[in-house]
Amino acid sequence: MMEIKDIHFCHHHNDKPVLKGITFQAEKGRLTTILGPNGSGKTTLFRCIAGLWVPQKGDIVFEGKSIVHWGHDRRAKIIAVVPQEHEPPFPYSVFDVVLMGRAVYVGIFSAPLKEDYKKAFEAIEMVGIKHLKDQPYAKISGGERQLVLIARAIAQDSPVMLLDEPTSHLDFKNQVLVLKKVKEIVKERQVTAIMTIHDPNLAMLFSDSIVMINSGSVVADGSAKDVINEENLKRIYGIDVTVISVNGTRVVAPKIEV
């Protein structure tokens, strides 16, 4: 389990707080989604959890150990990050990109070992992109790239996976395919997964738990069924919506006249 405890953050050039006491828990084998609009503090919170930024106050605890001040290499053995975008400087193959997930275990002047290649290949098979293994990473589609980055995170063999808006540049079909695969991997590998997203329908469909934030504070925290409602969505998005059931699936629709 990962615990986010009373996280406060502000940029040095601006005294205005970006995060104001964010607290929640993310459990093993479950997908926890941080849901909020642009400017709500999702990205800042993500960077604090990933170790890119250090909060001025609060703690990040994994399995009883504080990791908030851990260095990159030590933290990378705990947390694997799936970014929104990844543009490698060289024309790597899909397999090369996935193999990069093993970098934390390979010395600066060392080459990957047989075990590293095995882990990378297993990750590619798990995600279902074996047919892309030798393709140039820069030439495949956005949805395929996202699956490659997920495979890289799996190869890293870390117990926590952070996903930064993994559907932000994908079409509808690939949004569903990518999040379906993420959900399968989280359950199969029993990782602790934290994802940022801004679409309440995707959050409701795939999340085990949701942390709704706005203006740097937690608005609601709990199961999708308990958290996604008209009142909370109005509080974070500022528009009137209705939550309806379509063939047993709850859907958020805006109340607008067109």
Secondary structure, 3 states (H helix, E strand, C coil): CEEEEEEEECCCCCCCCCEEEEEEEECCCCEEEEECCCCCCHHHHHHHHHCCCCCCEEEEEECCEECCCCCHHHHHCCEEEECCCCCCCCCCEHHHHHHHHHHHHCCCCCCCCHHHHHHHHHHHHHHCCHHHCCCEHHHCCHHHHHHHHHHHHHHHCCCEEEEECCCCCCCHHHHHHHHHHHHHHHHHHCCEEEEEECCHHHHHHHCCEEEEEECCEEEEEECHHHHCCHHHHHHHHCCCEEEEEECCEEEEEECCCC
